[in-house]
Amino acid sequence: MKYNKDILTTIHGSYPGIDIQVYTDRVIPLEDMKIINRRFMGAGISQNYASIYWQEYYIESNRFEYVVEIGSQKGSLTTYLANMAAITESYVFDTFEKFPHQDWYNRPVEGVGHWVDKLNEISSYINVHHGDIFDKRSFDHIKENVEQFKTYMFCDGGDKAAEFNMYAPILKSGDKIAVHDWGMEITMDQIQETCDKHGLVIDEPFAQSATDLETWIMPFKKL
Ligand SMILES: C[S@@+](CC[C@H](N)C(=O)[O-])C[C@H]1O[C@@H](n2cnc3c(N)ncnc32)[C@H](O)[C@@H]1O
């Protein structure tokens, strides 16, 4: 079968600020799997490759029934978590993005929203929300699901400490919540009071794994 060549485009990743042909003249070192802000499935991701390995085994080990990503951005981690939900049919996935026209639908900067929207249409396991995570509507939606499902929340929006302090208190025993940019955009002193009051502790050995893999992720479990 011959395909129509007209379907091919070069718009994706065409923004001049995007790195291209990074390894054309050099061998890829294993250490580069730890670099944050790479391309994954052709889309921009604000994680490192090692974090995908970490997420895979974190989710498998815990057998979550509900996974929430706060801050979809370009949608590369979203695509991964969404596909895992649909492939395993073991959890329902929600992702929230307040400013979808910034990166999500922006093909030159490697936004992948055009594709995740299609996944959203075809799979009941995948749910894309263009809304503010601090809105009552978002909060009520998540709370209702948390009450029903074993939950994992990944705080990666614009204010990780505020996200943790808002959502950690509604978790049940055995639920988990992880934050990205640990030690950079969020520190222990910002969430200590919530942890003490609501029984959240650092989730070992996954926390150590996340640190060793330089993911900048810190996971917590509700006792
Ligand atoms: C660090 S990026 C997310 C990276 C993405 N999770 C990844 O791994 O590639 C943070 C995103 O959160 C979004 N954001 C900021 N404030 C928000 C809010 N109040 N509600 C929902 N999304 C928000 C930003 O627009 C941005 O796209």
The ligand as an SDF file (V2000), in Angstrom:
LIG
                    3D

 27 29  0  0  0  0  0  0  0  0999 V2000
    6.4400   21.7480   35.1260 C   0  0  0  0  0  0  0  0  0  0  0  0
    5.0980   21.8430   34.0110 S   0  0  0  0  0  0  0  0  0  0  0  0
    4.4920   20.1630   33.9720 C   0  0  0  0  0  0  0  0  0  0  0  0
    5.4310   19.1850   33.3450 C   0  0  0  0  0  0  0  0  0  0  0  0
    4.8200   17.8620   32.9300 C   0  0  0  0  0  0  0  0  0  0  0  0
    4.1480   17.2160   34.0300 N   0  0  0  0  0  0  0  0  0  0  0  0
    5.9050   16.9390   32.4080 C   0  0  0  0  0  0  0  0  0  0  0  0
    6.3270   16.0400   33.1380 O   0  0  0  0  0  0  0  0  0  0  0  0
    6.3630   17.1170   31.2750 O   0  0  0  0  0  0  0  0  0  0  0  0
    3.8840   22.6850   34.9550 C   0  0  0  0  0  0  0  0  0  0  0  0
    2.5710   22.9160   34.2310 C   0  0  0  0  0  0  0  0  0  0  0  0
    1.5600   23.2500   35.1970 O   0  0  0  0  0  0  0  0  0  0  0  0
    0.6720   24.1790   34.6080 C   0  0  0  0  0  0  0  0  0  0  0  0
   -0.0530   24.8960   35.6770 N   0  0  0  0  0  0  0  0  0  0  0  0
    0.3670   25.9890   36.3770 C   0  0  0  0  0  0  0  0  0  0  0  0
   -0.5570   26.3470   37.2890 N   0  0  0  0  0  0  0  0  0  0  0  0
   -1.5960   25.4730   37.1620 C   0  0  0  0  0  0  0  0  0  0  0  0
   -2.8490   25.3410   37.8110 C   0  0  0  0  0  0  0  0  0  0  0  0
   -3.2040   26.1880   38.7920 N   0  0  0  0  0  0  0  0  0  0  0  0
   -3.6780   24.3410   37.4430 N   0  0  0  0  0  0  0  0  0  0  0  0
   -3.3010   23.4750   36.4560 C   0  0  0  0  0  0  0  0  0  0  0  0
   -2.1280   23.5600   35.7920 N   0  0  0  0  0  0  0  0  0  0  0  0
   -1.2770   24.5350   36.1400 C   0  0  0  0  0  0  0  0  0  0  0  0
    1.5930   25.0730   33.7810 C   0  0  0  0  0  0  0  0  0  0  0  0
    0.8470   25.7530   32.7800 O   0  0  0  0  0  0  0  0  0  0  0  0
    2.6020   24.0650   33.2220 C   0  0  0  0  0  0  0  0  0  0  0  0
    2.2070   23.6250   31.9550 O   0  0  0  0  0  0  0  0  0  0  0  0
  1  2  1  0
  2  3  1  0
  2 10  1  0
  3  4  1  0
  4  5  1  0
  5  6  1  0
  5  7  1  0
  7  8  2  0
  7  9  1  0
 10 11  1  0
 11 12  1  0
 11 26  1  0
 12 13  1  0
 13 14  1  0
 13 24  1  0
 14 15  1  0
 14 23  1  0
 15 16  2  0
 16 17  1  0
 17 18  1  0
 17 23  2  0
 18 19  1  0
 18 20  2  0
 20 21  1  0
 21 22  2  0
 22 23  1  0
 24 25  1  0
 24 26  1  0
 26 27  1  0
M  CHG  2   2   1   9  -1
M  END
$$$$
